Amino acid sequence: MSTEDGQRSGRPKEPAHGIILTEYLENGWTINSDYYISLLHNLKDKIVEKRPHLKKKKMLLHQNIRPCHKSVKTMAKIHELAFELLPHPPYSQYLASSD
């Protein structure tokens, strides 16, 4: 018996091209629309810096449905920065996991 993790299909262990941006929030701080917009700017800048070939392409953004993520100000900035949002599927009690 081996404890080694063999090859398998599915999600890779590490990002294919490395991490683009890591940012930590100070203890006690919360994320609001202004902070999130600043984070989106930082992300866009890092993408241009680390992956210049993606500069002109539309990038997909997957995010939660938190109020700061769906505010009018945030949505306008997402559009301005040329991110495309991945839609969340509608909730269905038949598809929800049981607890």
N, C-alpha and C positions, 0 to 999 in steps of 0.2 A: 504494500500500500504506500502511495506517495502523497505528500502534501503539496507537491508542485501543481501550479495552475496551468493546465495544458491549453493548447489552441482551441478556440471555439468561435462559432459565429455569433453575431450580435454586436452590441455596442463596444467600441474599442475602450481599452483601459485609460488611454491618454488621448487628448485632442490630436487630430491628425497633423496639425501645423503649429502646435504650441498655443499657449495662453496669450491672448491679446491684451487683456486689461484685468488687473486685480485691484480692487479698492476696498478698504475697510472703513467701516463707520465707527466713529468714536462711541464709547459706552454712554448710553443715555440719549443719544441723538436719534431722531426719526427721519424718515425719508418723506419729503414733501415735493411738490411739483418743481420748485426751483432747484432743489438738490438733484432730482432725477434728470432734469434738463441739462444741468451741468455735467452729470455722469454720461449722458448721451453724447454731448460735445466731446468729452474726453475719449469716449469709445470711438467716435468717428475719426478723431485725430490719430489715435493709436492704429486704427485700421489702415489709414492712409500711410502712416509711418512704417508699419510692419508688413503690410500687404498692398503695396502701391498699385498692383495690377487690378485690385478690386475698387479702386478709387471712383471709377465711373459706373460701376455696377450697382444695381439696387440690392440692398442686403435685407435679409429676413430677420425679423426681431420677434422673439417669443417672450412674452411677459405675462405677469399675473393680471388680475382684474382689480387691483388695488385702486383706490381713488386717485392717488398721485399719478398712476399710470394711464388713467383714462380721462384726465382733466382736459378741457379744451386747449389750454396752454401747452400741455405736454403733447397732445395729438397734433397740434399745429407744428411743433418743433420736430416731431417724428417725420412728418410729411416734408418739412423743409430740409431735413438732413438725408432725405431719400431712403429711409428705412421703410420696409414693408412689413406690416404686422401679420403674423400668422393668426388666423381666427381660432377662437375657442369653440369647440362643438357645444351645441345647446345641451343643457342638463337633461338627463333622462334617468328616471328611477330604475329603469330596466338595465341601464349600462353602468350605474353607480355600483361601486364595490360594497359588499355588505360588511358591516363591522363585527 
